[in-house]
Amino acid sequence: MTNLNLAASHDAFARAKQLMPGGVNSPARAFGAVGGEPVFIASAKGAQLFDIDGNAYLDYVGSWGPMILGHAYPPVVDAVRSAAVGGTSFGAPTVGENELASLIIECVPSVERVRLVNSGTEATMSALRLARGFTGRPLVVKFAGNYHGHVDSLLVAAGSAAATLGAPNSPGVTPRAAADTLVLPYNDPAALVAVFAEHGPQIAAVIFEPVCGNMGVVVPTKEFRDALATQTKQHGALLICDEVMTGFRLSLGGAQQLLGITPDLTTLGKIVGGGLPVGAYGGRSDVMAHVLPEGKVFQAGTLSGNPLATAAGATTLRTLRDEPPYARLDALGEQLQTGLDQAATAVGLPHHVARVGSMVTLFFVDEEVTSWDVAARCDTALFAKYFWAMLRRGVYLPCSQYEALFISAAHTESDIQRTIDAARESLAEVAGG
Ligand SMILES: *Cc1c(COP(=O)(O)O)cnc(C)c1O
């Protein structure tokens, strides 16, 4: 197989390591889970990435989720360009904020009012503060393998880069910050009932990924979803649906619309900014009334709702609403899922292909992944070989077993077929070696 020339990326990474810890501004980018050095990207268009050595890749990372319309989608580029000409930030209200907020409220059924922030982490951090302020209770329940950003109290048994690094508890997170977080296994209704029986009056909120993407794709069972709804309601705790990844991805109304979940609060990020830094949290109007200045729960942001971010976000959401890509994304997802499954079966590799819509994970484990305990049994060394075999064939996958790949509206059936062909060769190569 052709070897990639990555000389320019190698030099850039050497320089980057002198300048930034690990050479990156977010750990997953460093390729630590698959070994070797990251590829430096020069530009992107549609479903393709171009690196600084001149290699082209079919992209299944999509900036880790936001780029559902494909890279440099012309209406988004135009909207950002014309916003920039008018000034990039005022620190004062704009109608652009009204536009993005009203689109979020229109699309996501449980969101009655919303606050815009700058990242998914800010959204989950703020939603937890609001839940605690609203209920007057200290404890939060989360699930092992679910990632909610790098909020101190949520960096406990977190998925994503934290799972990959095998360091769920970060140095710098104090035992006291972690002590107010109760961690349960995903898809375990009995454990949820037990924790509410013991700590019910102290629990402010349960936060969860409504389809998990941060330990690879894991789907919540009906029993688990029902227990989340009934236990929180019965004990007066808020249910927080972390849709930073799934919002506007699995349907216009996110996973909650797809699965019939009605949370009290929802956190959003990634797609909501159309590739610019935006997060949001919203939900019940009476709960949102507790946010400053209407209420007393403090939360602020110098650049929140800035004109570039709202232009990119609103243009993206409007496109998704007016020309919904979801049926087509689901068909492409099914094509890829079937193709990957057949390719892995053909070479006798233990595997399970999990998928919801345009989120797909090929797990190297011989059973369905329902929780972090099962995910942790995956053959991550095999995944690393598969990742590099695919990259050499021009397919850019997320660089960890514990991530979802994303299909965008810019991908075509023939892109998917090309990916399946590359997977067939790559899996034969790694099964043989
Ligand atoms: C990505 C992600 C976050 C964190 O968002 P950032 O914008 O990276 O801070 C939170 N929750 C979920 C479910 C995510 O996938």
Ligand as a Chemical Component Dictionary entry (heavy atoms), coordinates in Angstrom:
data_LIG
# 
_chem_comp.id                   LIG 
_chem_comp.type                 NON-POLYMER 
_chem_comp.pdbx_formal_charge   0 
_chem_comp.three_letter_code    LIG 
# 
loop_
_chem_comp_atom.comp_id 
_chem_comp_atom.atom_id 
_chem_comp_atom.alt_atom_id 
_chem_comp_atom.type_symbol 
_chem_comp_atom.charge 
_chem_comp_atom.model_Cartn_x 
_chem_comp_atom.model_Cartn_y 
_chem_comp_atom.model_Cartn_z 
_chem_comp_atom.pdbx_ordinal 
LIG C1 C1 C 0 -17.896 17.335 22.731 1  
LIG C2 C2 C 0 -18.788 17.102 23.884 2  
LIG C3 C3 C 0 -18.789 17.962 24.992 3  
LIG C4 C4 C 0 -17.785 19.074 25.149 4  
LIG O1 O1 O 0 -17.936 20.057 24.184 5  
LIG P1 P1 P 0 -16.677 21.069 23.916 6  
LIG O2 O2 O 0 -17.233 22.040 22.927 7  
LIG O3 O3 O 0 -15.581 20.205 23.388 8  
LIG O4 O4 O 0 -16.338 21.695 25.210 9  
LIG C5 C5 C 0 -19.740 17.753 25.969 10 
LIG N1 N1 N 0 -20.625 16.756 25.883 11 
LIG C6 C6 C 0 -20.649 15.896 24.831 12 
LIG C7 C7 C 0 -21.683 14.819 24.778 13 
LIG C8 C8 C 0 -19.720 16.027 23.808 14 
LIG O5 O5 O 0 -19.713 15.153 22.801 15 
# 
loop_
_chem_comp_bond.comp_id 
_chem_comp_bond.atom_id_1 
_chem_comp_bond.atom_id_2 
_chem_comp_bond.value_order 
_chem_comp_bond.pdbx_ordinal 
LIG C1 C2 SING 1  
LIG C2 C3 SING 2  
LIG C2 C8 DOUB 3  
LIG C3 C4 SING 4  
LIG C3 C5 DOUB 5  
LIG C4 O1 SING 6  
LIG O1 P1 SING 7  
LIG P1 O2 DOUB 8  
LIG P1 O3 SING 9  
LIG P1 O4 SING 10 
LIG C5 N1 SING 11 
LIG N1 C6 DOUB 12 
LIG C6 C7 SING 13 
LIG C6 C8 SING 14 
LIG C8 O5 SING 15 
# 
